[in-house]
């Protein structure tokens, strides 16, 4: 027994030293090996690794994954129009250089997030001050965020971090300027509406005038065509009359005399002073009526 106990103790001590000398690095982590407070090694590959047992060396782990900086508070900024707006943002960032991260912020994610937040506010203030509310909301929103991300990323490199993305969650007007902004938006919409109504009225008058012109042209062409057809018909009728009357001139003369009588004695009140023996009444005489009847 006196020999077994020392052996067991030796084995236990050896196992303890071995377990304290071995450590596992996850694929989502950086492992930094310290020796007496100084950085000896940075391990970014996953697997089983060896170090000296404490207190000679110890290991500290840092997250490789993308971290989110999202505070519940909104920040106030002033646009180029001197209007106060409130921006709610969030930042995606990660650790890329554990050595610089430890030296600059003592390896604290809280201190790093605070520094990124201050840089974010300064960058947003510079960019928003150069633009209008419309630009920040929609017009140049992507340009603003890209410029802000570039500024923050330059500052983040100094602490061994990288800013992956910056986004706006919400843009609100400050309470004291909301009514003024909404009134301005309403007046702008009314101005645009009036301009469009005026443009529409002008287009309506133009279309109406063009339609009237086309109507006059169509009526004129129709009248022209009608007169042409009427003239052709009259010419054809005259030609037919001429042909028919040419076959019997005496009947033609008698027919024209009847037409003259009808036109002259249309009303009972008509009065004519004519010599009874005039040529006008020759077909009223019995001596000339018989030949006409024979001709007919």
Number of C-alpha atoms within 10 A of each C-alpha: 6 6 7 9 10 11 12 11 11 12 12 12 12 12 12 12 14 15 12 16 16 13 16 11 17 16 13 13 18 24 22 22 21 20 17 12 11 10 17 14 14 17 15 17 14 14 11 10 13 13 18 16 15 14 10 11 18 20 17 12 17 19 17 17 14 14 16 14 16 14 11 7 10 14 13 17 20 18 20 13 11 11 18 19 21 17 20 17 22 18 22 16 21 18 25 19 17 25 17 17 22 17 13 15 16 14 20 12 17 11 13 19 19 12 16 22 19 11 20 21 17 14 19 22 17 16 18 20 17 14 18 17 24 11 16 23 15 9 13 15 17 16 13 22 19 15 16 24 24 16 17 27 20 14 18 23 16 14 24 21 21 21 22 16 17 22 17 15 10 11 17 15 18 15 11 10 12 15 12 12 15 12 11 12 12 12 12 12 12 12 12 12 12 12 12 12 12 12 11 12 12 12 12 12 11 12 12 12 12 12 12 12 12 12 12 12 12 12 12 12 12 12 12 12 12 12 12 12 12 12 12 12 12 12 12 12 12 12 12 12 12 13 11 13 15 12 10 12 13 15 19 16 14 17 13 12 16 13 11 12 13 11 10 12 12 9 9 6 7 8 9 8 5 10 9 11 9 8 9 13 13 15 16 10 11 9 10 11 14 12 12 14 9 8 12 10
